Amino acid sequence: MKLSQNFSLLEMIESPTARRLNYTEQFEPPLHVITNLTCLIESVLQPMRTALSKPITVTSGYRCERLNKRVRGAKNSQHVGGEAADIRIHGLTTDEIVDFAIRFNIPFDQIIEEFGSWVHISFSQVSNRREALRATKNSSGRTVYTKY
């Protein structure tokens, strides 16, 4: 099912880990999750895709509770509600993606540059904090978040 010109429901729920572990609920998201994914796409991802004229690769979108626990996602992860996606854009660094979203006033709730590898971006229908962070590992291996 297409959720916008360039994004489908399948790419927002796809997970090799969930397939391998047979987490069938991952591939049958509740209606409120589909609604939230559609809002994320319409408000954030599709406007970015259109403005940049570059495909956006979603490496993680919706996560069912079991999948989120398995991948050690945050207990309050917006992925579980369908409000977040981890993305990459070919030809852009993670810093360039974050800078673009800030500069072009993309209405995100959170954007997190994560370890120089991907960008987490979320959108809430209720209220968006426009919180920009950078995730790094400290010397003991713990994730540390700093303001971007």
N, C-alpha and C positions, 0 to 999 in steps of 0.2 A: 504494500500500500504506500503510495507516494504521500508524503506530508507537506511537500513544497516542490518547487521546480527542480531542485537539485538534491533533495534528501528523502529517503524512504524510511518507513518504520523498521524494516529489517536491519538497516545499517545502524540504527539507534539501539537495537536490542541484541545484536549479534555478539556472541562470546564463545570463542573456542573452548574456554575453561568450562562454561556451563554445558556445552555440547558433550565434552569429554566425560563430565560427571553426571550427565543426564538430568540436569536441573530443568525439567520441562516447563516449570513456571516462568523461567526467564523469557520464554518465547510466546507467552500468553499474558502480556501485561494487562493490569486492570485499566478500565476506561480513564480514570483520573490520571494515570501515568501517561497514557497516549495523549490526553489533553495537555499535560505539562510539557511533554516532548514537542508537541506541535507549537506551543507558545515559545519554547526555547529556540526552535528552528525559525519561526516567523519573526521573532524579535531580535535574535542574535546571529545565528549561523547563516541563514539565507542572506540577510543584509551584508554580512562580512563577505560571503561568497560572491555576491553580486558586485560589491564595491572593489574587491581585489581581482576579480576575474580569474580566480584560481580555485581549484577544487580543495575542499576541506576533508581531511581524513579523520573520521571519528574512531578513535582507538578504544574508547569505552563510553557508552551512553548509559541507558538504564541498566541497573543491576537489581535483581531480586534479592531479598534479604540473605538467602543462603550464599549466593555468589558474592555479595558484598562482604560477608563474614569470611568467606574462603580466601578472597584476595586481600584481606586485612584492611578493608575500607573503613573510614571513620564511622563510628556508631550512628552519627547523625548525618551521614552522607546524603547530599542532594541527589546523587545518582539513584538512590532507592526510590525517590519520588518522581524520577524522570525530569528533574530540573537541572541536570548537569551533563556535560560531555567533556571528555578529554580529547584534544584535537592536535593535529599537526597540519601544516600547510607547506607543501613542497616549494622549496625556494626561499622560504622565510625562516629565520631563526625564531626560537621561542620568545626572545626579547622583542623582535620585530612584530610578532603577533600581538603581544601585550601592548606595545606602544601604539599599534594601529587601533586596537579596541578602545584605548583611552583617548587618543587623539580624535577619532571619528565618533566619539560619544556613543559607542555601542552600549545599550542599556543592560549591562550585566549586574548580577548580584555580587558574585566573586569572580575574580580572574587570578589564577595562580600559575606563575611560571615554575614548573616543577623539574628541578634537577637538570635543566638544559635539554630535556628530552621531549616534553609535551606541555601543553597548556590546558589547565582545567578552567572551564568557564561555565557559569551557572546563571539562571534567570528565575526570578520568583514573580508570580502574578500578584503577590501581596505587596512586597516592598523590596527594593533593590538597594543594597548598601554601597555599591560601586567600590568594593574593597579590593585593592590590588596588592597581591603578596608574592613573595618568592620563597620557594621551599628548597632547603638545602639540608645536608646531613652534617651533624657536628662530629667531633672526634670520637664520640662513643657510639656513633651510628644512628642517633635519634634524629628525627626530622624536626627542623627548626623553621618557623615561618617568620619572615621579616616583611615590613612594608616595602612595597615596590617603589 
